[in-house]
Amino acid sequence: MGSDAEVKLLLDTHIWLWSLLQPDALSPRVAEVLEHEAIELWLSPISIWEVLMSIERGRVEVDDQPSSWVRRAIAAVPMKEASLNAEVAFESRSLRVSHADPADRFLVATAKVYELTLVTADREVLKVKEVPLLPNR
């Protein structure tokens, strides 16, 4: 990774959730980088959608209504929104990714379009060569 001032990180959904609910699940390197003030953090609406779905399905427990909790979580840690747009949609279909999960494809495509480093622990996503990655290991 380049100088800290240039580092722009897109958080994979589980990394964002772990940073909020299970910080011990983050590797020491990822935890350190996420705390650094010069790092620019980005979040995709796909991650918001995935978290809402996980809460609604009972896979993630929170102390409030799903949308209220997610809105508070977003407000607690300032991040830039990596909006879904036509370019991300086109890129999601042209990636050479063996992973069939559409959310993961969108996150990788988002990282590519916005020129972000994707922070992830997903083994399949870590095989991707088309975007810079910061592995949580």
C-alpha positions as a Markdown table, in Angstrom:
| # | Residue | x | y | z |
|---|---|---|---|---|
| 1 | Met | 0.0 | 0.0 | 0.0 |
| 2 | Gly | 1.2 | 3.5 | -0.8 |
| 3 | Ser | 1.6 | 6.4 | 1.6 |
| 4 | Asp | -1.2 | 6.6 | 4.1 |
| 5 | Ala | -2.5 | 9.8 | 2.6 |
| 6 | Glu | -3.3 | 7.9 | -0.7 |
| 7 | Val | -4.9 | 4.9 | 0.9 |
| 8 | Lys | -8.6 | 4.5 | 0.2 |
| 9 | Leu | -10.2 | 1.4 | 1.6 |
| 10 | Leu | -13.5 | -0.2 | 0.6 |
| 11 | Leu | -14.7 | -2.3 | 3.6 |
| 12 | Asp | -16.2 | -5.7 | 2.7 |
| 13 | Thr | -19.4 | -6.3 | 4.6 |
| 14 | His | -18.0 | -8.6 | 7.2 |
| 15 | Ile | -15.0 | -6.3 | 7.9 |
| 16 | Trp | -17.5 | -3.4 | 8.5 |
| 17 | Leu | -19.6 | -5.6 | 10.8 |
| 18 | Trp | -16.6 | -6.9 | 12.7 |
| 19 | Ser | -15.3 | -3.4 | 13.2 |
| 20 | Leu | -18.6 | -2.5 | 14.8 |
| 21 | Leu | -19.5 | -5.7 | 16.7 |
| 22 | Gln | -16.4 | -8.0 | 16.9 |
| 23 | Pro | -13.3 | -5.9 | 16.7 |
| 24 | Asp | -11.3 | -8.9 | 17.9 |
| 25 | Ala | -12.1 | -10.6 | 14.6 |
| 26 | Leu | -10.0 | -8.1 | 12.8 |
| 27 | Ser | -6.3 | -8.9 | 12.2 |
| 28 | Pro | -3.9 | -6.6 | 14.0 |
| 29 | Arg | -2.8 | -5.0 | 10.6 |
| 30 | Val | -6.4 | -4.3 | 9.5 |
| 31 | Ala | -7.4 | -3.0 | 13.0 |
| 32 | Glu | -4.4 | -0.6 | 12.9 |
| 33 | Val | -5.1 | 0.6 | 9.4 |
| 34 | Leu | -8.8 | 1.2 | 10.1 |
| 35 | Glu | -7.8 | 3.4 | 13.1 |
| 36 | His | -5.4 | 5.6 | 11.1 |
| 37 | Glu | -6.7 | 9.1 | 10.6 |
| 38 | Ala | -5.2 | 9.5 | 7.1 |
| 39 | Ile | -7.0 | 6.5 | 5.7 |
| 40 | Glu | -10.1 | 7.2 | 3.6 |
| 41 | Leu | -12.8 | 4.6 | 4.4 |
| 42 | Trp | -15.5 | 3.8 | 1.8 |
| 43 | Leu | -18.7 | 1.7 | 2.1 |
| 44 | Ser | -20.9 | 0.3 | -0.6 |
| 45 | Pro | -24.7 | 0.4 | -0.4 |
| 46 | Ile | -24.4 | -3.4 | -1.0 |
| 47 | Ser | -22.9 | -3.8 | 2.4 |
| 48 | Ile | -25.7 | -1.9 | 4.0 |
| 49 | Trp | -28.2 | -4.1 | 2.2 |
| 50 | Glu | -26.2 | -7.3 | 3.3 |
| 51 | Val | -26.2 | -6.2 | 6.9 |
| 52 | Leu | -29.9 | -5.4 | 6.9 |
| 53 | Met | -30.6 | -8.8 | 5.4 |
| 54 | Ser | -28.4 | -10.5 | 8.0 |
| 55 | Ile | -30.1 | -8.7 | 10.9 |
| 56 | Glu | -33.6 | -9.5 | 9.5 |
| 57 | Arg | -32.7 | -13.2 | 9.1 |
| 58 | Gly | -31.4 | -13.4 | 12.7 |
| 59 | Arg | -27.7 | -14.0 | 11.7 |
| 60 | Val | -26.7 | -10.7 | 13.3 |
| 61 | Glu | -28.1 | -9.5 | 16.6 |
| 62 | Val | -28.4 | -5.8 | 17.3 |
| 63 | Asp | -30.2 | -3.8 | 20.0 |
| 64 | Asp | -32.6 | -1.8 | 17.8 |
| 65 | Gln | -34.7 | -2.0 | 14.7 |
| 66 | Pro | -32.4 | -3.0 | 11.7 |
| 67 | Ser | -32.6 | 0.3 | 9.8 |
| 68 | Ser | -32.2 | 2.4 | 13.0 |
| 69 | Trp | -29.1 | 0.4 | 14.1 |
| 70 | Val | -27.5 | 0.6 | 10.6 |
| 71 | Arg | -28.1 | 4.3 | 10.4 |
| 72 | Arg | -26.4 | 4.8 | 13.7 |
| 73 | Ala | -23.5 | 2.6 | 12.7 |
| 74 | Ile | -23.0 | 4.7 | 9.5 |
| 75 | Ala | -23.1 | 7.9 | 11.5 |
| 76 | Ala | -20.7 | 6.6 | 14.1 |
| 77 | Val | -17.8 | 6.1 | 11.6 |
| 78 | Pro | -17.6 | 8.6 | 8.8 |
| 79 | Met | -17.2 | 6.9 | 5.4 |
| 80 | Lys | -17.6 | 7.9 | 1.8 |
| 81 | Glu | -20.4 | 6.2 | -0.1 |
| 82 | Ala | -19.2 | 4.1 | -3.1 |
| 83 | Ser | -22.5 | 4.4 | -5.0 |
| 84 | Leu | -23.7 | 1.8 | -7.3 |
| 85 | Asn | -23.8 | 3.1 | -10.8 |
| 86 | Ala | -23.9 | 1.9 | -14.4 |
| 87 | Glu | -20.1 | 1.5 | -14.5 |
| 88 | Val | -20.1 | -0.7 | -11.4 |
| 89 | Ala | -22.9 | -2.8 | -12.9 |
| 90 | Phe | -21.0 | -3.2 | -16.2 |
| 91 | Glu | -17.7 | -4.0 | -14.4 |
| 92 | Ser | -19.5 | -6.6 | -12.2 |
| 93 | Arg | -20.2 | -8.6 | -15.3 |
| 94 | Ser | -16.7 | -8.3 | -16.9 |
| 95 | Leu | -14.7 | -9.4 | -13.8 |
| 96 | Arg | -12.8 | -12.7 | -14.0 |
| 97 | Val | -14.2 | -13.9 | -10.6 |
| 98 | Ser | -15.0 | -17.5 | -9.9 |
| 99 | His | -17.2 | -16.4 | -7.0 |
| 100 | Ala | -20.9 | -16.5 | -8.0 |
| 101 | Asp | -22.1 | -14.3 | -5.0 |
| 102 | Pro | -23.5 | -11.2 | -6.6 |
| 103 | Ala | -22.8 | -9.0 | -3.6 |
| 104 | Asp | -19.1 | -9.9 | -3.7 |
| 105 | Arg | -19.0 | -9.3 | -7.4 |
| 106 | Phe | -20.5 | -5.8 | -6.8 |
| 107 | Leu | -17.9 | -5.1 | -4.1 |
| 108 | Val | -15.0 | -6.1 | -6.3 |
| 109 | Ala | -16.4 | -4.1 | -9.2 |
| 110 | Thr | -16.9 | -1.1 | -6.9 |
| 111 | Ala | -13.3 | -1.3 | -5.7 |
| 112 | Lys | -12.1 | -1.4 | -9.3 |
| 113 | Val | -14.3 | 1.4 | -10.6 |
| 114 | Tyr | -13.5 | 3.7 | -7.6 |
| 115 | Glu | -9.8 | 2.6 | -7.5 |
| 116 | Leu | -10.1 | 1.4 | -3.9 |
| 117 | Thr | -8.3 | -1.3 | -1.9 |
| 118 | Leu | -10.8 | -3.9 | -0.8 |
| 119 | Val | -10.4 | -5.0 | 2.8 |
| 120 | Thr | -11.7 | -8.6 | 3.1 |
| 121 | Ala | -11.3 | -12.0 | 4.8 |
| 122 | Asp | -13.3 | -13.8 | 2.1 |
| 123 | Arg | -11.1 | -16.6 | 0.7 |
| 124 | Glu | -12.7 | -16.4 | -2.8 |
| 125 | Val | -12.4 | -12.6 | -3.0 |
| 126 | Leu | -8.8 | -12.9 | -1.9 |
| 127 | Lys | -8.1 | -14.8 | -5.1 |
| 128 | Val | -9.1 | -11.8 | -7.2 |
| 129 | Lys | -6.2 | -10.2 | -9.1 |
| 130 | Glu | -8.0 | -7.3 | -10.6 |
| 131 | Val | -8.1 | -5.0 | -7.5 |
| 132 | Pro | -5.7 | -4.2 | -4.7 |
| 133 | Leu | -6.6 | -6.2 | -1.5 |
| 134 | Leu | -5.9 | -5.8 | 2.2 |
| 135 | Pro | -6.4 | -9.3 | 3.6 |
| 136 | Asn | -7.7 | -9.7 | 7.1 |
| 137 | Arg | -5.3 | -12.5 | 8.3 |
